[in-house]
Amino acid sequence: MGGCFSKPKPVELKIEVVLPEKERGKEELSASGKSSPRAYQGNGTARHFHAEERLPAPHPYPGTQDCVEAAVCHVKDLENGQMREVELGWGKVLLVKDNGEFHALGHKCPHYGAPLVKGVLSRGRVRCPWHGACFNISTGDLEDFPGLDSLHKFQVKIEKEKVYIRASKQALQLQRRTKMMAKCISPSAGHSGSTNVLIVGAGAAGLVCAETLRQEGFSDRIVLCTLDRHLPYDRPKLSKSLDAQPEQLALRPKEFFRAYGIEVLTEAQVITVDVRNKKVVFKDGFKLEYSKLLLAPGSSPKTLSCKGKEVENVFTIRTPEDANRIVRLARGRNAVVVGAGFLGMEVAAYLTEKAHSVSVVELEETPFRKFLGERVGRALMKMFENNHVKFYMQTEVLELRAQEGKLKEVVLKSSKVIRADVCVVGIGAVPATGFLRQSGVTLDSRGFIPVNKMMQTNVPGVFAAGDAVTFPLAWRNNRKVNIPHWQMAHAQGRVAAQNMLAQEAEMSTVPYLWTAMFGKSLRYAGYGEGFDDVIIQGGLEELKFVAFYTKGDEVTAVASMNYDPIVSKVAEVLASGRTIRKREVELFVLHSKTGDMSWITGKGS
């Protein structure tokens, strides 16, 4: 790490503005996105940037008044593999000791602000304890998702057995760094008729693809088109925080897209794709030629097909407008949620404090049954019942009854009648791929787009990512799966971009997802579909547990509540290629009174 300090690399101004945030107790709510980020960036690796592509940067060598330097500990205070938060006066820093070397990084995950010191250090990276994002400890770079930004990396020197850190005050307060990006050197004149890269869909997959291209030095035209009227936003928050406004949900501010020349066409619907002539046609007749295409259209919510389905005040959640209207109509009234999956349960949890009554209707006998199993599902159901949510299980909606055109009652097949002023339907989704039917891009029988490990479709130069694809899951013997998680969409968007640039990248991410209900978070990693056993450690009643899902003698997934960072640990083990055996978990549960988890990473007995 060296004794003397070299001059800092040029810092580059990023357009967003993020002010220091208070430590957040309930991470998911924090994500109502009140942080309007302004960040500085250093140590981005330029590949082939032209001088004129840089954003105007402040003076590259900040004066000493802009930096702070302090001794933070003795070299022997940290063992190898240890992390510690240290205070630098202007903010905290994460100090890591790995293989005898010290590294100093931003201490909060830029995604939702999790304290990284509580995360998992392994293989030269630190994994966030909340949602599994990974950062390289040598560079601070984001290596696995979710989230878009990297960590600042600070200078470390050792003098007389003391560890000194030097950091810019600004970087200490901002807690995030946007990687250096190329800018577009061929901006369009209005709507010119051709683009180098066209991205259909502006969710996580589409945005990450565009950002990755720019990070890799790509400086041609990129057009992102979306059915939404908004710039890319954090869609998983919609069902967790129904009254969040579009500007609070935005993943990047308007200036960001302008600065890096990423054009976004909003309310733009592609109706046909002609792969032979590399051209798409929009609903309004506008035609656009492309050289590379990413299909990331996401999915469309399924709707009810019962009698009275056209009644007013029955919603699916697709946009911030949908979510906002639901809250407005539910305040002090009776709300019915159809479907006890993630979306339905998140909405039900959110509405308990707003609505007069909340009822959930579900075909299965317990919520989340297929995903989390009977016992965990039942424990979560109890938590909801304790919060006055009423369940109508093993039944479905027969009819929606109106009074003056507006919903008044939901009639169930079990002949129960529930009073309802607003109904939210969360019964799953179908891939939004209808526009591809005659395109020559292969769709499977369910409408998904099959891709290979490089996110390529059957058509050269056409890639696909996100909720609408099936892809080979590397660590489950390349089984073709569809995993509609926010984090997977990020990873697939990046792999697609790398392969547009012929970098031969492959999908290897371990799926990670989370949900938040009543201020409690459930985390999940792996792919447990078809599990044949669940081994539970801890107490389901107290909602402090970890559940291991097994198939045969192999752990395929893990879920936990109030047991961090176990899910991140398991994700890290699976990502390293190691298999966790069922008997290891059984022995652990049998002998463990302490809940010690070090055996998982091979550090314990």
Secondary structure as a PSIPRED ss2 file (coil, helix, strand):
# PSIPRED VFORMAT (PSIPRED V4.0)

   1 M C   1.000  0.000  0.000
   2 G C   1.000  0.000  0.000
   3 G C   1.000  0.000  0.000
   4 C C   1.000  0.000  0.000
   5 F C   1.000  0.000  0.000
   6 S C   1.000  0.000  0.000
   7 K C   1.000  0.000  0.000
   8 P C   1.000  0.000  0.000
   9 K C   1.000  0.000  0.000
  10 P C   1.000  0.000  0.000
  11 V C   1.000  0.000  0.000
  12 E E   0.000  0.000  1.000
  13 L E   0.000  0.000  1.000
  14 K E   0.000  0.000  1.000
  15 I E   0.000  0.000  1.000
  16 E E   0.000  0.000  1.000
  17 V E   0.000  0.000  1.000
  18 V C   1.000  0.000  0.000
  19 L C   1.000  0.000  0.000
  20 P C   1.000  0.000  0.000
  21 E C   1.000  0.000  0.000
  22 K C   1.000  0.000  0.000
  23 E C   1.000  0.000  0.000
  24 R C   1.000  0.000  0.000
  25 G C   1.000  0.000  0.000
  26 K C   1.000  0.000  0.000
  27 E H   0.000  1.000  0.000
  28 E H   0.000  1.000  0.000
  29 L H   0.000  1.000  0.000
  30 S H   0.000  1.000  0.000
  31 A C   1.000  0.000  0.000
  32 S C   1.000  0.000  0.000
  33 G C   1.000  0.000  0.000
  34 K C   1.000  0.000  0.000
  35 S C   1.000  0.000  0.000
  36 S C   1.000  0.000  0.000
  37 P C   1.000  0.000  0.000
  38 R E   0.000  0.000  1.000
  39 A E   0.000  0.000  1.000
  40 Y E   0.000  0.000  1.000
  41 Q E   0.000  0.000  1.000
  42 G C   1.000  0.000  0.000
  43 N C   1.000  0.000  0.000
  44 G C   1.000  0.000  0.000
  45 T C   1.000  0.000  0.000
  46 A C   1.000  0.000  0.000
  47 R C   1.000  0.000  0.000
  48 H C   1.000  0.000  0.000
  49 F C   1.000  0.000  0.000
  50 H C   1.000  0.000  0.000
  51 A H   0.000  1.000  0.000
  52 E H   0.000  1.000  0.000
  53 E H   0.000  1.000  0.000
  54 R C   1.000  0.000  0.000
  55 L C   1.000  0.000  0.000
  56 P C   1.000  0.000  0.000
  57 A C   1.000  0.000  0.000
  58 P C   1.000  0.000  0.000
  59 H C   1.000  0.000  0.000
  60 P C   1.000  0.000  0.000
  61 Y C   1.000  0.000  0.000
  62 P C   1.000  0.000  0.000
  63 G C   1.000  0.000  0.000
  64 T H   0.000  1.000  0.000
  65 Q H   0.000  1.000  0.000
  66 D H   0.000  1.000  0.000
  67 C E   0.000  0.000  1.000
  68 V E   0.000  0.000  1.000
  69 E E   0.000  0.000  1.000
  70 A E   0.000  0.000  1.000
  71 A E   0.000  0.000  1.000
  72 V E   0.000  0.000  1.000
  73 C E   0.000  0.000  1.000
  74 H E   0.000  0.000  1.000
  75 V H   0.000  1.000  0.000
  76 K H   0.000  1.000  0.000
  77 D H   0.000  1.000  0.000
  78 L C   1.000  0.000  0.000
  79 E C   1.000  0.000  0.000
  80 N C   1.000  0.000  0.000
  81 G C   1.000  0.000  0.000
  82 Q E   0.000  0.000  1.000
  83 M E   0.000  0.000  1.000
  84 R E   0.000  0.000  1.000
  85 E E   0.000  0.000  1.000
  86 V E   0.000  0.000  1.000
  87 E E   0.000  0.000  1.000
  88 L C   1.000  0.000  0.000
  89 G C   1.000  0.000  0.000
  90 W C   1.000  0.000  0.000
  91 G C   1.000  0.000  0.000
  92 K E   0.000  0.000  1.000
  93 V E   0.000  0.000  1.000
  94 L E   0.000  0.000  1.000
  95 L E   0.000  0.000  1.000
  96 V E   0.000  0.000  1.000
  97 K E   0.000  0.000  1.000
  98 D E   0.000  0.000  1.000
  99 N C   1.000  0.000  0.000
 100 G C   1.000  0.000  0.000
 101 E E   0.000  0.000  1.000
 102 F E   0.000  0.000  1.000
 103 H E   0.000  0.000  1.000
 104 A E   0.000  0.000  1.000
 105 L E   0.000  0.000  1.000
 106 G E   0.000  0.000  1.000
 107 H C   1.000  0.000  0.000
 108 K E   0.000  0.000  1.000
 109 C C   1.000  0.000  0.000
 110 P C   1.000  0.000  0.000
 111 H C   1.000  0.000  0.000
 112 Y C   1.000  0.000  0.000
 113 G C   1.000  0.000  0.000
 114 A C   1.000  0.000  0.000
 115 P E   0.000  0.000  1.000
 116 L H   0.000  1.000  0.000
 117 V H   0.000  1.000  0.000
 118 K H   0.000  1.000  0.000
 119 G C   1.000  0.000  0.000
 120 V E   0.000  0.000  1.000
 121 L E   0.000  0.000  1.000
 122 S E   0.000  0.000  1.000
 123 R C   1.000  0.000  0.000
 124 G C   1.000  0.000  0.000
 125 R E   0.000  0.000  1.000
 126 V E   0.000  0.000  1.000
 127 R E   0.000  0.000  1.000
 128 C C   1.000  0.000  0.000
 129 P C   1.000  0.000  0.000
 130 W C   1.000  0.000  0.000
 131 H C   1.000  0.000  0.000
 132 G C   1.000  0.000  0.000
 133 A C   1.000  0.000  0.000
 134 C E   0.000  0.000  1.000
 135 F E   0.000  0.000  1.000
 136 N E   0.000  0.000  1.000
 137 I C   1.000  0.000  0.000
 138 S C   1.000  0.000  0.000
 139 T C   1.000  0.000  0.000
 140 G C   1.000  0.000  0.000
 141 D C   1.000  0.000  0.000
 142 L E   0.000  0.000  1.000
 143 E E   0.000  0.000  1.000
 144 D E   0.000  0.000  1.000
 145 F C   1.000  0.000  0.000
 146 P C   1.000  0.000  0.000
 147 G C   1.000  0.000  0.000
 148 L C   1.000  0.000  0.000
 149 D C   1.000  0.000  0.000
 150 S E   0.000  0.000  1.000
 151 L C   1.000  0.000  0.000
 152 H C   1.000  0.000  0.000
 153 K E   0.000  0.000  1.000
 154 F E   0.000  0.000  1.000
 155 Q E   0.000  0.000  1.000
 156 V E   0.000  0.000  1.000
 157 K E   0.000  0.000  1.000
 158 I E   0.000  0.000  1.000
 159 E E   0.000  0.000  1.000
 160 K C   1.000  0.000  0.000
 161 E C   1.000  0.000  0.000
 162 K E   0.000  0.000  1.000
 163 V E   0.000  0.000  1.000
 164 Y E   0.000  0.000  1.000
 165 I E   0.000  0.000  1.000
 166 R E   0.000  0.000  1.000
 167 A E   0.000  0.000  1.000
 168 S E   0.000  0.000  1.000
 169 K H   0.000  1.000  0.000
 170 Q H   0.000  1.000  0.000
 171 A H   0.000  1.000  0.000
 172 L H   0.000  1.000  0.000
 173 Q H   0.000  1.000  0.000
 174 L H   0.000  1.000  0.000
 175 Q C   1.000  0.000  0.000
 176 R C   1.000  0.000  0.000
 177 R E   0.000  0.000  1.000
 178 T C   1.000  0.000  0.000
 179 K C   1.000  0.000  0.000
 180 M C   1.000  0.000  0.000
 181 M C   1.000  0.000  0.000
 182 A C   1.000  0.000  0.000
 183 K C   1.000  0.000  0.000
 184 C C   1.000  0.000  0.000
 185 I C   1.000  0.000  0.000
 186 S C   1.000  0.000  0.000
 187 P C   1.000  0.000  0.000
 188 S C   1.000  0.000  0.000
 189 A C   1.000  0.000  0.000
 190 G C   1.000  0.000  0.000
 191 H C   1.000  0.000  0.000
 192 S C   1.000  0.000  0.000
 193 G C   1.000  0.000  0.000
 194 S E   0.000  0.000  1.000
 195 T E   0.000  0.000  1.000
 196 N E   0.000  0.000  1.000
 197 V E   0.000  0.000  1.000
 198 L E   0.000  0.000  1.000
 199 I E   0.000  0.000  1.000
 200 V E   0.000  0.000  1.000
 201 G C   1.000  0.000  0.000
 202 A C   1.000  0.000  0.000
 203 G C   1.000  0.000  0.000
 204 A H   0.000  1.000  0.000
 205 A H   0.000  1.000  0.000
 206 G H   0.000  1.000  0.000
 207 L H   0.000  1.000  0.000
 208 V H   0.000  1.000  0.000
 209 C H   0.000  1.000  0.000
 210 A H   0.000  1.000  0.000
 211 E H   0.000  1.000  0.000
 212 T H   0.000  1.000  0.000
 213 L H   0.000  1.000  0.000
 214 R H   0.000  1.000  0.000
 215 Q H   0.000  1.000  0.000
 216 E C   1.000  0.000  0.000
 217 G C   1.000  0.000  0.000
 218 F C   1.000  0.000  0.000
 219 S C   1.000  0.000  0.000
 220 D C   1.000  0.000  0.000
 221 R C   1.000  0.000  0.000
 222 I E   0.000  0.000  1.000
 223 V E   0.000  0.000  1.000
 224 L E   0.000  0.000  1.000
 225 C E   0.000  0.000  1.000
 226 T C   1.000  0.000  0.000
 227 L C   1.000  0.000  0.000
 228 D C   1.000  0.000  0.000
 229 R C   1.000  0.000  0.000
 230 H C   1.000  0.000  0.000
 231 L C   1.000  0.000  0.000
 232 P C   1.000  0.000  0.000
 233 Y E   0.000  0.000  1.000
 234 D C   1.000  0.000  0.000
 235 R C   1.000  0.000  0.000
 236 P C   1.000  0.000  0.000
 237 K H   0.000  1.000  0.000
 238 L H   0.000  1.000  0.000
 239 S H   0.000  1.000  0.000
 240 K H   0.000  1.000  0.000
 241 S C   1.000  0.000  0.000
 242 L C   1.000  0.000  0.000
 243 D C   1.000  0.000  0.000
 244 A C   1.000  0.000  0.000
 245 Q C   1.000  0.000  0.000
 246 P H   0.000  1.000  0.000
 247 E H   0.000  1.000  0.000
 248 Q H   0.000  1.000  0.000
 249 L H   0.000  1.000  0.000
 250 A E   0.000  0.000  1.000
 251 L C   1.000  0.000  0.000
 252 R C   1.000  0.000  0.000
 253 P C   1.000  0.000  0.000
 254 K H   0.000  1.000  0.000
 255 E H   0.000  1.000  0.000
 256 F H   0.000  1.000  0.000
 257 F H   0.000  1.000  0.000
 258 R H   0.000  1.000  0.000
 259 A H   0.000  1.000  0.000
 260 Y C   1.000  0.000  0.000
 261 G C   1.000  0.000  0.000
 262 I E   0.000  0.000  1.000
 263 E E   0.000  0.000  1.000
 264 V E   0.000  0.000  1.000
 265 L E   0.000  0.000  1.000
 266 T C   1.000  0.000  0.000
 267 E C   1.000  0.000  0.000
 268 A C   1.000  0.000  0.000
 269 Q C   1.000  0.000  0.000
 270 V E   0.000  0.000  1.000
 271 I E   0.000  0.000  1.000
 272 T E   0.000  0.000  1.000
 273 V E   0.000  0.000  1.000
 274 D E   0.000  0.000  1.000
 275 V C   1.000  0.000  0.000
 276 R C   1.000  0.000  0.000
 277 N C   1.000  0.000  0.000
 278 K C   1.000  0.000  0.000
 279 K E   0.000  0.000  1.000
 280 V E   0.000  0.000  1.000
 281 V E   0.000  0.000  1.000
 282 F E   0.000  0.000  1.000
 283 K C   1.000  0.000  0.000
 284 D C   1.000  0.000  0.000
 285 G C   1.000  0.000  0.000
 286 F C   1.000  0.000  0.000
 287 K E   0.000  0.000  1.000
 288 L E   0.000  0.000  1.000
 289 E E   0.000  0.000  1.000
 290 Y E   0.000  0.000  1.000
 291 S E   0.000  0.000  1.000
 292 K E   0.000  0.000  1.000
 293 L E   0.000  0.000  1.000
 294 L E   0.000  0.000  1.000
 295 L E   0.000  0.000  1.000
 296 A C   1.000  0.000  0.000
 297 P C   1.000  0.000  0.000
 298 G C   1.000  0.000  0.000
 299 S E   0.000  0.000  1.000
 300 S E   0.000  0.000  1.000
 301 P E   0.000  0.000  1.000
 302 K C   1.000  0.000  0.000
 303 T C   1.000  0.000  0.000
 304 L C   1.000  0.000  0.000
 305 S C   1.000  0.000  0.000
 306 C C   1.000  0.000  0.000
 307 K E   0.000  0.000  1.000
 308 G C   1.000  0.000  0.000
 309 K C   1.000  0.000  0.000
 310 E C   1.000  0.000  0.000
 311 V C   1.000  0.000  0.000
 312 E E   0.000  0.000  1.000
 313 N C   1.000  0.000  0.000
 314 V E   0.000  0.000  1.000
 315 F E   0.000  0.000  1.000
 316 T C   1.000  0.000  0.000
 317 I C   1.000  0.000  0.000
 318 R C   1.000  0.000  0.000
 319 T C   1.000  0.000  0.000
 320 P H   0.000  1.000  0.000
 321 E H   0.000  1.000  0.000
 322 D H   0.000  1.000  0.000
 323 A H   0.000  1.000  0.000
 324 N H   0.000  1.000  0.000
 325 R H   0.000  1.000  0.000
 326 I H   0.000  1.000  0.000
 327 V H   0.000  1.000  0.000
 328 R H   0.000  1.000  0.000
 329 L H   0.000  1.000  0.000
 330 A H   0.000  1.000  0.000
 331 R E   0.000  0.000  1.000
 332 G C   1.000  0.000  0.000
 333 R C   1.000  0.000  0.000
 334 N E   0.000  0.000  1.000
 335 A E   0.000  0.000  1.000
 336 V E   0.000  0.000  1.000
 337 V E   0.000  0.000  1.000
 338 V E   0.000  0.000  1.000
 339 G C   1.000  0.000  0.000
 340 A C   1.000  0.000  0.000
 341 G C   1.000  0.000  0.000
 342 F H   0.000  1.000  0.000
 343 L H   0.000  1.000  0.000
 344 G H   0.000  1.000  0.000
 345 M H   0.000  1.000  0.000
 346 E H   0.000  1.000  0.000
 347 V H   0.000  1.000  0.000
 348 A H   0.000  1.000  0.000
 349 A H   0.000  1.000  0.000
 350 Y H   0.000  1.000  0.000
 351 L H   0.000  1.000  0.000
 352 T C   1.000  0.000  0.000
 353 E C   1.000  0.000  0.000
 354 K C   1.000  0.000  0.000
 355 A E   0.000  0.000  1.000
 356 H C   1.000  0.000  0.000
 357 S E   0.000  0.000  1.000
 358 V E   0.000  0.000  1.000
 359 S E   0.000  0.000  1.000
 360 V E   0.000  0.000  1.000
 361 V E   0.000  0.000  1.000
 362 E E   0.000  0.000  1.000
 363 L C   1.000  0.000  0.000
 364 E C   1.000  0.000  0.000
 365 E C   1.000  0.000  0.000
 366 T C   1.000  0.000  0.000
 367 P C   1.000  0.000  0.000
 368 F C   1.000  0.000  0.000
 369 R H   0.000  1.000  0.000
 370 K H   0.000  1.000  0.000
 371 F H   0.000  1.000  0.000
 372 L H   0.000  1.000  0.000
 373 G H   0.000  1.000  0.000
 374 E H   0.000  1.000  0.000
 375 R H   0.000  1.000  0.000
 376 V H   0.000  1.000  0.000
 377 G H   0.000  1.000  0.000
 378 R H   0.000  1.000  0.000
 379 A H   0.000  1.000  0.000
 380 L H   0.000  1.000  0.000
 381 M H   0.000  1.000  0.000
 382 K H   0.000  1.000  0.000
 383 M H   0.000  1.000  0.000
 384 F H   0.000  1.000  0.000
 385 E H   0.000  1.000  0.000
 386 N H   0.000  1.000  0.000
 387 N C   1.000  0.000  0.000
 388 H C   1.000  0.000  0.000
 389 V E   0.000  0.000  1.000
 390 K E   0.000  0.000  1.000
 391 F E   0.000  0.000  1.000
 392 Y E   0.000  0.000  1.000
 393 M E   0.000  0.000  1.000
 394 Q C   1.000  0.000  0.000
 395 T C   1.000  0.000  0.000
 396 E C   1.000  0.000  0.000
 397 V E   0.000  0.000  1.000
 398 L E   0.000  0.000  1.000
 399 E E   0.000  0.000  1.000
 400 L E   0.000  0.000  1.000
 401 R E   0.000  0.000  1.000
 402 A E   0.000  0.000  1.000
 403 Q E   0.000  0.000  1.000
 404 E C   1.000  0.000  0.000
 405 G C   1.000  0.000  0.000
 406 K E   0.000  0.000  1.000
 407 L E   0.000  0.000  1.000
 408 K E   0.000  0.000  1.000
 409 E E   0.000  0.000  1.000
 410 V E   0.000  0.000  1.000
 411 V E   0.000  0.000  1.000
 412 L E   0.000  0.000  1.000
 413 K C   1.000  0.000  0.000
 414 S C   1.000  0.000  0.000
 415 S C   1.000  0.000  0.000
 416 K C   1.000  0.000  0.000
 417 V E   0.000  0.000  1.000
 418 I E   0.000  0.000  1.000
 419 R E   0.000  0.000  1.000
 420 A C   1.000  0.000  0.000
 421 D C   1.000  0.000  0.000
 422 V E   0.000  0.000  1.000
 423 C E   0.000  0.000  1.000
 424 V E   0.000  0.000  1.000
 425 V E   0.000  0.000  1.000
 426 G C   1.000  0.000  0.000
 427 I C   1.000  0.000  0.000
 428 G C   1.000  0.000  0.000
 429 A E   0.000  0.000  1.000
 430 V E   0.000  0.000  1.000
 431 P E   0.000  0.000  1.000
 432 A C   1.000  0.000  0.000
 433 T C   1.000  0.000  0.000
 434 G H   0.000  1.000  0.000
 435 F H   0.000  1.000  0.000
 436 L H   0.000  1.000  0.000
 437 R C   1.000  0.000  0.000
 438 Q C   1.000  0.000  0.000
 439 S C   1.000  0.000  0.000
 440 G C   1.000  0.000  0.000
 441 V C   1.000  0.000  0.000
 442 T C   1.000  0.000  0.000
 443 L C   1.000  0.000  0.000
 444 D C   1.000  0.000  0.000
 445 S C   1.000  0.000  0.000
 446 R C   1.000  0.000  0.000
 447 G C   1.000  0.000  0.000
 448 F C   1.000  0.000  0.000
 449 I E   0.000  0.000  1.000
 450 P E   0.000  0.000  1.000
 451 V C   1.000  0.000  0.000
 452 N C   1.000  0.000  0.000
 453 K C   1.000  0.000  0.000
 454 M C   1.000  0.000  0.000
 455 M C   1.000  0.000  0.000
 456 Q E   0.000  0.000  1.000
 457 T C   1.000  0.000  0.000
 458 N C   1.000  0.000  0.000
 459 V C   1.000  0.000  0.000
 460 P C   1.000  0.000  0.000
 461 G C   1.000  0.000  0.000
 462 V E   0.000  0.000  1.000
 463 F E   0.000  0.000  1.000
 464 A E   0.000  0.000  1.000
 465 A C   1.000  0.000  0.000
 466 G C   1.000  0.000  0.000
 467 D C   1.000  0.000  0.000
 468 A C   1.000  0.000  0.000
 469 V E   0.000  0.000  1.000
 470 T E   0.000  0.000  1.000
 471 F E   0.000  0.000  1.000
 472 P E   0.000  0.000  1.000
 473 L E   0.000  0.000  1.000
 474 A H   0.000  1.000  0.000
 475 W H   0.000  1.000  0.000
 476 R H   0.000  1.000  0.000
 477 N C   1.000  0.000  0.000
 478 N C   1.000  0.000  0.000
 479 R E   0.000  0.000  1.000
 480 K E   0.000  0.000  1.000
 481 V E   0.000  0.000  1.000
 482 N C   1.000  0.000  0.000
 483 I C   1.000  0.000  0.000
 484 P C   1.000  0.000  0.000
 485 H C   1.000  0.000  0.000
 486 W H   0.000  1.000  0.000
 487 Q H   0.000  1.000  0.000
 488 M H   0.000  1.000  0.000
 489 A H   0.000  1.000  0.000
 490 H H   0.000  1.000  0.000
 491 A H   0.000  1.000  0.000
 492 Q H   0.000  1.000  0.000
 493 G H   0.000  1.000  0.000
 494 R H   0.000  1.000  0.000
 495 V H   0.000  1.000  0.000
 496 A H   0.000  1.000  0.000
 497 A H   0.000  1.000  0.000
 498 Q H   0.000  1.000  0.000
 499 N H   0.000  1.000  0.000
 500 M H   0.000  1.000  0.000
 501 L C   1.000  0.000  0.000
 502 A C   1.000  0.000  0.000
 503 Q C   1.000  0.000  0.000
 504 E C   1.000  0.000  0.000
 505 A C   1.000  0.000  0.000
 506 E C   1.000  0.000  0.000
 507 M C   1.000  0.000  0.000
 508 S C   1.000  0.000  0.000
 509 T C   1.000  0.000  0.000
 510 V C   1.000  0.000  0.000
 511 P C   1.000  0.000  0.000
 512 Y E   0.000  0.000  1.000
 513 L E   0.000  0.000  1.000
 514 W E   0.000  0.000  1.000
 515 T E   0.000  0.000  1.000
 516 A E   0.000  0.000  1.000
 517 M E   0.000  0.000  1.000
 518 F C   1.000  0.000  0.000
 519 G C   1.000  0.000  0.000
 520 K E   0.000  0.000  1.000
 521 S E   0.000  0.000  1.000
 522 L E   0.000  0.000  1.000
 523 R E   0.000  0.000  1.000
 524 Y E   0.000  0.000  1.000
 525 A E   0.000  0.000  1.000
 526 G E   0.000  0.000  1.000
 527 Y C   1.000  0.000  0.000
 528 G C   1.000  0.000  0.000
 529 E C   1.000  0.000  0.000
 530 G C   1.000  0.000  0.000
 531 F C   1.000  0.000  0.000
 532 D C   1.000  0.000  0.000
 533 D E   0.000  0.000  1.000
 534 V E   0.000  0.000  1.000
 535 I E   0.000  0.000  1.000
 536 I E   0.000  0.000  1.000
 537 Q E   0.000  0.000  1.000
 538 G E   0.000  0.000  1.000
 539 G E   0.000  0.000  1.000
 540 L C   1.000  0.000  0.000
 541 E C   1.000  0.000  0.000
 542 E C   1.000  0.000  0.000
 543 L C   1.000  0.000  0.000
 544 K E   0.000  0.000  1.000
 545 F E   0.000  0.000  1.000
 546 V E   0.000  0.000  1.000
 547 A E   0.000  0.000  1.000
 548 F E   0.000  0.000  1.000
 549 Y E   0.000  0.000  1.000
 550 T E   0.000  0.000  1.000
 551 K E   0.000  0.000  1.000
 552 G C   1.000  0.000  0.000
 553 D C   1.000  0.000  0.000
 554 E E   0.000  0.000  1.000
 555 V E   0.000  0.000  1.000
 556 T E   0.000  0.000  1.000
 557 A E   0.000  0.000  1.000
 558 V E   0.000  0.000  1.000
 559 A E   0.000  0.000  1.000
 560 S E   0.000  0.000  1.000
 561 M E   0.000  0.000  1.000
 562 N C   1.000  0.000  0.000
 563 Y C   1.000  0.000  0.000
 564 D C   1.000  0.000  0.000
 565 P C   1.000  0.000  0.000
 566 I H   0.000  1.000  0.000
 567 V H   0.000  1.000  0.000
 568 S H   0.000  1.000  0.000
 569 K H   0.000  1.000  0.000
 570 V H   0.000  1.000  0.000
 571 A H   0.000  1.000  0.000
 572 E H   0.000  1.000  0.000
 573 V H   0.000  1.000  0.000
 574 L H   0.000  1.000  0.000
 575 A H   0.000  1.000  0.000
 576 S C   1.000  0.000  0.000
 577 G C   1.000  0.000  0.000
 578 R C   1.000  0.000  0.000
 579 T C   1.000  0.000  0.000
 580 I C   1.000  0.000  0.000
 581 R E   0.000  0.000  1.000
 582 K H   0.000  1.000  0.000
 583 R H   0.000  1.000  0.000
 584 E H   0.000  1.000  0.000
 585 V H   0.000  1.000  0.000
 586 E H   0.000  1.000  0.000
 587 L H   0.000  1.000  0.000
 588 F H   0.000  1.000  0.000
 589 V H   0.000  1.000  0.000
 590 L H   0.000  1.000  0.000
 591 H H   0.000  1.000  0.000
 592 S C   1.000  0.000  0.000
 593 K C   1.000  0.000  0.000
 594 T C   1.000  0.000  0.000
 595 G C   1.000  0.000  0.000
 596 D C   1.000  0.000  0.000
 597 M C   1.000  0.000  0.000
 598 S H   0.000  1.000  0.000
 599 W H   0.000  1.000  0.000
 600 I H   0.000  1.000  0.000
 601 T H   0.000  1.000  0.000
 602 G C   1.000  0.000  0.000
 603 K C   1.000  0.000  0.000
 604 G C   1.000  0.000  0.000
 605 S C   1.000  0.000  0.000
